Amino acid sequence: MDLALVARPAWGKVVLLIGAGITAAFQIGKVPLALAPLQEEFGFGLATAGWVVALFAIMGACTAIVLSFWVKVFGLKSSVLLGLSISCVAGLLGAMAPTTGLLLLSRACEGLGFVLTVLAVPPLITLCAPKGQGATAMAYWGIYLPTGACLMLIVSALLLDVASWRMIWVITALAQAAAAICIAQLKLPPPEVTHAQTPPIWAYSPAQWAFIGILAGTFGLYAAQYFVFASFLPKIFSTNASLNAYQLAQITAAFIALNAVGNFTSGLLHRVGVPSWWLICITALALLMLAPLILTDSEGFGIRILAAVVFSFLSGLTPSSLFASTTKLPGPAQNRAFLNACLVQGSSLGQLLGTPLVALVVARSGHWVDAVPIIWGMALAIFVAGLAIGILGKRLG
């Protein structure tokens, strides 16, 4: 039998699952351009606007590991459907919110649904992927967040001139419902047989726990520096007086889109056998070399844009490589929800800690270039972590 023909339906299921993750990420991409009309309608300040944005990271930091046990008990497909349903209902309630408090409550519920969805989808991907292609499929999963966020940024930019932010909320809610309907039709392969020699998570060796900790820590470091650029790029480039707000928004959307391209490229590289730790170290080196060019005012604007373009693409190699590395650890698909939860929690903590730290340094000095030592420290830590992932990954097989 032709193995390529056998693999086609399996890859179709993987694409559908990644599509569900992209749909979930719409809830992140709908916010940035909607903040101005939200502030105008509800009359809240920058601090409250920060909460509207940060609630997703807070929910991930507070609930990811706890929710992973829910996923193990109630099942992967059921958890995805529940997560998408919670996000759908919360989005519709948010679209009707008459007060700031109810808007924030709806965002918290959206965050809960988002976390539940992105915890349960990756184990399903490893379950549905063609035999021997689990790491490659998990590398492709890395595109879900930048792709979903970028697509919704584009939709928001097109619609906010002719419709209110409430229409954007309704559209994203209906997208969650459509994704849930598609996932409900998905036929899963038979559950994995757990062999006696496969240890449960609590019985992992010290080396395996160290590997999990390094993966989560690396994701935290990656998220800390990446979201500095993704969040503050308009402010970093606002020193160029020739750019208006719409052009700055376009640059930010392109920056996020290139990260998705990097994640997809990483999947292709994993498919031909390139080790994950190589790609992680490449990201670290790119961060070391390109961060000063992006942040300094002394370089020409063309050089700064080129540096941002190259960096965004290369930085996309890391999240996909970290997801792919989880396949080094044994255990059935249900246990992988916990492994993914560790990455989600690490990423969320990185977002919560890294961005405010850089903002504090820049606020005190008034110059973005003064954040370079912090970014360099993160880059060096990512490089060392990449080497450690390579060494431990070989030991774990």
C-alpha positions as CSV (number, residue, x, y, z in Angstrom):
1,M,0.0,0.0,0.0
2,D,1.3,3.5,-0.8
3,L,2.2,5.1,2.5
4,A,1.7,8.6,1.0
5,L,-2.0,7.7,0.3
6,V,-2.4,6.4,3.8
7,A,-0.9,9.6,5.3
8,R,-3.2,12.0,3.4
9,P,-6.3,11.6,5.6
10,A,-4.0,11.8,8.7
11,W,-2.5,15.1,7.5
12,G,-6.0,16.3,6.7
13,K,-7.0,15.8,10.4
14,V,-3.8,17.6,11.5
15,V,-4.7,20.6,9.3
16,L,-8.2,20.7,10.7
17,L,-6.9,20.6,14.3
18,I,-4.3,23.4,13.6
19,G,-7.2,25.3,12.0
20,A,-9.1,25.1,15.3
21,G,-6.1,26.5,17.1
22,I,-5.9,29.4,14.5
23,T,-9.5,30.1,15.1
24,A,-8.9,30.2,18.9
25,A,-6.1,32.7,18.4
26,F,-8.6,35.1,16.6
27,Q,-9.5,36.2,20.2
28,I,-6.0,37.6,20.6
29,G,-5.8,39.3,17.2
30,K,-9.1,41.0,17.6
31,V,-8.0,43.2,20.5
32,P,-5.1,45.5,19.4
33,L,-7.0,47.6,16.9
34,A,-10.2,47.5,18.9
35,L,-8.6,49.1,22.0
36,A,-9.2,52.7,20.8
37,P,-12.9,52.3,20.2
38,L,-13.2,50.3,23.4
39,Q,-11.6,53.1,25.4
40,E,-13.8,55.7,23.6
41,E,-17.0,53.8,24.4
42,F,-16.3,52.7,27.9
43,G,-14.1,55.6,28.9
44,F,-11.4,53.5,30.6
45,G,-7.7,54.4,30.6
46,L,-4.5,52.7,29.5
47,A,-4.2,50.5,32.7
48,T,-7.6,48.9,32.0
49,A,-6.8,48.5,28.4
50,G,-3.7,46.6,29.5
51,W,-6.0,44.2,31.5
52,V,-8.1,43.6,28.4
53,V,-4.9,42.5,26.6
54,A,-3.2,40.7,29.5
55,L,-6.1,38.6,30.8
56,F,-5.2,35.8,28.3
57,A,-1.7,35.5,29.6
58,I,-3.0,35.7,33.2
59,M,-5.4,32.8,32.6
60,G,-2.7,30.8,31.0
61,A,-0.3,31.4,33.9
62,C,-2.9,30.6,36.5
63,T,-4.9,27.7,35.0
64,A,-2.8,25.8,32.4
65,I,-1.4,23.0,34.5
66,V,-4.7,22.6,36.5
67,L,-6.7,22.4,33.3
68,S,-4.4,19.7,31.9
69,F,-5.7,17.3,34.5
70,W,-9.3,18.2,33.4
71,V,-8.2,17.3,29.9
72,K,-6.8,13.9,31.0
73,V,-10.0,13.0,32.9
74,F,-12.6,14.2,30.4
75,G,-10.9,13.5,27.2
76,L,-9.1,15.4,24.5
77,K,-11.9,15.9,21.9
78,S,-14.4,16.8,24.6
79,S,-12.0,19.4,26.0
80,V,-11.5,21.0,22.6
81,L,-15.2,21.2,22.1
82,L,-15.8,22.7,25.6
83,G,-13.0,25.2,25.1
84,L,-14.3,26.4,21.8
85,S,-17.9,26.5,23.2
86,I,-16.8,28.6,26.2
87,S,-15.0,31.0,23.9
88,C,-18.0,31.3,21.6
89,V,-20.5,32.1,24.4
90,A,-18.0,34.4,26.2
91,G,-17.4,36.3,22.9
92,L,-21.1,36.8,22.3
93,L,-21.6,38.0,25.9
94,G,-18.7,40.3,25.4
95,A,-20.2,41.7,22.2
96,M,-23.3,42.7,24.3
97,A,-21.3,43.9,27.4
98,P,-22.8,47.2,28.7
99,T,-20.0,47.9,31.2
100,T,-16.2,47.5,31.5
101,G,-16.6,44.9,34.3
102,L,-18.7,42.6,32.1
103,L,-16.3,43.1,29.2
104,L,-13.3,42.1,31.4
105,L,-15.3,39.1,32.7
106,S,-16.1,38.0,29.2
107,R,-12.4,38.3,28.3
108,A,-11.4,36.1,31.3
109,C,-13.9,33.5,30.1
110,E,-12.6,33.7,26.6
111,G,-9.1,33.2,28.0
112,L,-10.3,30.1,29.9
113,G,-11.8,28.6,26.7
114,F,-8.6,29.5,24.8
115,V,-6.3,27.7,27.2
116,L,-8.5,24.6,27.3
117,T,-8.5,24.5,23.5
118,V,-4.7,24.9,23.0
119,L,-4.0,22.3,25.8
120,A,-6.1,19.6,24.2
121,V,-5.3,20.2,20.5
122,P,-1.6,19.2,20.5
123,P,-2.1,15.7,21.9
124,L,-4.8,15.2,19.3
125,I,-2.3,16.2,16.6
126,T,0.3,13.7,17.8
127,L,-2.5,11.1,17.9
128,C,-3.7,11.8,14.3
129,A,-0.3,12.5,12.7
130,P,1.1,9.8,10.3
131,K,3.3,7.3,11.9
132,G,6.8,8.7,12.6
133,Q,5.7,12.3,11.8
134,G,4.6,13.4,15.3
135,A,7.5,15.8,15.8
136,T,6.9,17.4,12.3
137,A,3.2,17.8,13.0
138,M,3.8,19.4,16.3
139,A,6.3,21.8,14.7
140,Y,3.5,22.9,12.3
141,W,1.3,23.5,15.3
142,G,3.5,26.4,16.2
143,I,1.9,28.5,13.4
144,Y,-1.5,28.7,15.2
145,L,-1.0,31.7,17.3
146,P,0.8,34.1,14.9
147,T,-1.5,33.0,12.0
148,G,-4.7,33.5,13.9
149,A,-3.6,36.8,15.5
150,C,-2.4,38.2,12.1
151,L,-5.6,37.1,10.2
152,M,-7.8,38.8,12.8
153,L,-5.7,41.9,12.8
154,I,-6.3,42.2,9.0
155,V,-10.0,41.5,9.4
156,S,-10.2,44.1,12.2
157,A,-8.4,46.7,10.1
158,L,-10.9,46.1,7.2
159,L,-14.1,46.1,9.3
160,L,-13.5,48.7,12.0
161,D,-13.9,51.6,9.6
162,V,-17.4,50.4,8.7
163,A,-18.5,48.4,11.8
164,S,-18.2,48.6,15.5
165,W,-15.9,46.5,17.7
166,R,-19.0,44.5,18.7
167,M,-19.3,43.1,15.2
168,I,-15.6,41.9,15.4
169,W,-16.5,40.1,18.7
170,V,-19.5,38.4,17.0
171,I,-17.4,37.3,14.1
172,T,-14.8,35.7,16.3
173,A,-17.5,34.0,18.4
174,L,-19.1,32.5,15.3
175,A,-15.7,31.3,14.1
176,Q,-15.3,29.4,17.4
177,A,-18.8,27.8,16.8
178,A,-17.8,26.8,13.2
179,A,-14.5,25.3,14.5
180,A,-16.4,23.3,17.2
181,I,-18.8,21.9,14.5
182,C,-15.9,20.8,12.4
183,I,-14.0,19.2,15.3
184,A,-17.2,17.4,16.4
185,Q,-17.2,15.6,13.0
186,L,-13.6,14.5,13.4
187,K,-13.1,10.8,13.6
188,L,-10.1,10.0,15.8
189,P,-7.8,6.9,15.5
190,P,-8.1,4.2,18.2
191,P,-6.6,5.3,21.6
192,E,-3.0,4.5,22.1
193,V,-2.2,1.4,24.0
194,T,-0.2,2.3,27.2
195,H,2.5,-0.3,27.6
196,A,3.7,-1.4,31.0
197,Q,7.2,0.0,30.3
198,T,5.8,3.5,29.6
199,P,5.9,5.4,32.9
200,P,3.2,7.8,33.9
201,I,4.2,11.5,34.2
202,W,4.6,11.3,38.0
203,A,7.2,8.5,37.5
204,Y,9.4,10.4,35.1
205,S,13.1,10.4,35.8
206,P,15.0,13.5,37.0
207,A,16.4,13.9,33.5
208,Q,12.9,13.9,32.0
209,W,11.6,16.4,34.5
210,A,14.7,18.6,33.8
211,F,13.9,18.4,30.1
212,I,10.3,19.5,30.8
213,G,11.6,22.4,32.9
214,I,14.0,23.5,30.2
215,L,11.4,23.4,27.5
216,A,9.0,25.5,29.6
217,G,11.7,27.9,30.7
218,T,12.9,28.4,27.1
219,F,9.3,29.1,26.0
220,G,9.0,31.7,28.8
221,L,12.2,33.4,27.7
222,Y,11.1,33.3,24.0
223,A,7.7,34.8,24.9
224,A,9.3,37.5,27.1
225,Q,11.4,38.9,24.3
226,Y,9.1,38.2,21.3
227,F,6.1,40.0,22.9
228,V,8.2,43.0,23.7
229,F,8.7,43.5,19.9
230,A,5.2,42.4,18.9
231,S,3.6,44.7,21.5
232,F,5.8,47.7,21.3
233,L,6.9,47.7,17.6
234,P,4.7,50.7,16.8
235,K,6.2,52.7,19.6
236,I,9.8,51.5,18.7
237,F,9.3,52.7,15.2
238,S,7.2,55.8,16.0
239,T,10.4,57.9,16.1
240,N,10.1,57.9,12.3
241,A,7.8,60.8,11.8
242,S,6.9,59.8,8.2
243,L,4.9,56.8,9.5
244,N,1.2,57.2,10.4
245,A,-0.7,54.9,12.8
246,Y,-2.2,52.7,10.0
247,Q,1.3,52.1,8.5
248,L,2.6,51.2,12.0
249,A,-0.3,48.7,12.3
250,Q,0.6,47.2,9.0
251,I,4.2,46.8,10.0
252,T,3.1,45.0,13.2
253,A,0.8,42.7,11.3
254,A,3.6,41.8,8.9
255,F,6.0,41.2,11.8
256,I,3.5,38.7,13.3
257,A,2.8,37.1,9.9
258,L,6.5,36.5,9.3
259,N,6.7,34.7,12.6
260,A,4.0,32.3,11.3
261,V,6.1,31.7,8.2
262,G,9.1,30.9,10.4
263,N,7.0,28.3,12.3
264,F,5.9,26.7,9.1
265,T,9.5,26.6,7.8
266,S,10.5,25.0,11.0
267,G,8.0,22.2,10.3
268,L,9.5,21.7,6.9
269,L,13.0,21.5,8.4
270,H,11.9,19.0,11.0
271,R,10.4,16.9,8.3
272,V,13.9,16.5,6.7
273,G,15.5,15.8,10.0
274,V,17.0,19.1,11.2
275,P,17.3,18.9,15.0
276,S,15.2,21.2,17.2
277,W,18.1,22.5,19.2
278,W,19.8,23.8,16.1
279,L,16.8,26.0,15.3
280,I,16.5,27.2,18.9
281,C,20.1,28.3,18.9
282,I,19.7,30.0,15.5
283,T,16.9,32.1,17.0
284,A,19.1,33.1,20.0
285,L,22.0,34.2,17.7
286,A,19.5,36.2,15.6
287,L,18.2,37.9,18.7
288,L,21.8,38.8,19.8
289,M,22.7,40.3,16.5
290,L,19.5,42.0,15.4
291,A,18.0,43.4,18.6
292,P,20.4,46.3,18.7
293,L,19.6,47.2,15.1
294,I,15.9,47.2,15.8
295,L,16.0,49.2,19.0
296,T,18.6,51.8,18.2
297,D,17.6,55.2,16.7
298,S,21.0,55.8,15.1
299,E,20.5,53.2,12.3
300,G,18.5,54.1,9.1
301,F,14.9,53.1,9.1
302,G,15.4,50.7,6.2
303,I,18.0,48.7,8.2
304,R,15.8,48.6,11.2
305,I,12.8,47.3,9.2
306,L,15.0,44.7,7.5
307,A,16.4,43.6,10.9
308,A,12.8,43.2,12.3
309,V,11.8,41.2,9.2
310,V,14.7,38.7,9.5
311,F,14.3,38.5,13.3
312,S,10.6,37.8,13.2
313,F,11.1,35.0,10.6
314,L,13.9,33.4,12.5
315,S,12.2,33.7,15.9
316,G,9.4,31.5,14.5
317,L,11.8,28.6,14.5
318,T,11.7,28.3,18.3
319,P,8.1,27.7,19.4
320,S,7.6,25.0,16.8
321,S,10.9,23.4,17.8
322,L,9.8,23.4,21.5
323,F,6.5,21.7,20.6
324,A,8.3,19.2,18.5
325,S,10.7,18.4,21.4
326,T,7.8,17.2,23.6
327,T,7.6,14.1,21.5
328,K,10.9,13.0,23.1
329,L,9.0,12.2,26.2
330,P,7.0,8.9,26.5
331,G,3.4,8.6,27.4
332,P,-0.1,8.4,25.8
333,A,-1.7,11.4,24.1
334,Q,-3.7,12.2,27.3
335,N,-0.5,12.8,29.2
336,R,0.8,15.2,26.6
337,A,-1.8,17.7,27.7
338,F,0.3,18.2,30.8
339,L,3.5,18.6,28.8
340,N,1.8,21.2,26.6
341,A,0.4,22.9,29.8
342,C,4.0,23.4,31.0
343,L,4.8,25.2,27.8
344,V,1.7,27.3,27.9
345,Q,2.3,28.2,31.5
346,G,6.0,29.1,30.7
347,S,4.9,31.2,27.8
348,S,2.3,33.0,29.8
349,L,4.7,33.8,32.6
350,G,7.2,35.1,30.1
351,Q,4.7,37.5,28.6
352,L,3.6,38.7,32.0
353,L,7.1,39.3,33.3
354,G,9.2,40.2,30.3
355,T,7.2,43.0,28.7
356,P,6.7,45.0,31.9
357,L,10.4,44.7,32.8
358,V,11.5,46.1,29.4
359,A,8.8,48.8,29.6
360,L,10.1,49.8,33.1
361,V,13.7,50.1,31.9
362,V,12.7,52.1,28.8
363,A,10.4,54.4,30.8
364,R,13.2,55.3,33.2
365,S,15.8,56.0,30.5
366,G,13.6,57.2,27.6
367,H,15.6,55.1,25.1
368,W,14.6,51.7,23.6
369,V,18.3,50.9,23.1
370,D,18.7,50.6,26.8
371,A,16.6,47.4,26.8
372,V,19.3,45.7,24.7
373,P,21.2,44.2,27.7
374,I,18.0,42.6,28.9
375,I,17.3,41.2,25.5
376,W,20.9,39.9,25.2
377,G,20.5,38.2,28.6
378,M,17.4,36.4,27.3
379,A,19.1,35.5,24.1
380,L,22.1,34.0,25.9
381,A,19.8,32.0,28.2
382,I,17.9,30.7,25.1
383,F,21.1,29.7,23.4
384,V,22.3,27.7,26.5
385,A,18.8,26.2,26.9
386,G,19.0,25.1,23.2
387,L,22.3,23.3,23.8
388,A,20.8,21.6,26.9
389,I,17.7,20.5,24.9
390,G,20.1,18.9,22.4
391,I,22.1,17.1,25.0
392,L,19.1,15.9,27.1
393,G,17.2,15.1,23.9
394,K,19.9,12.6,22.8
395,R,19.8,11.0,26.2
396,L,16.1,10.6,26.1
397,G,16.1,9.3,22.5
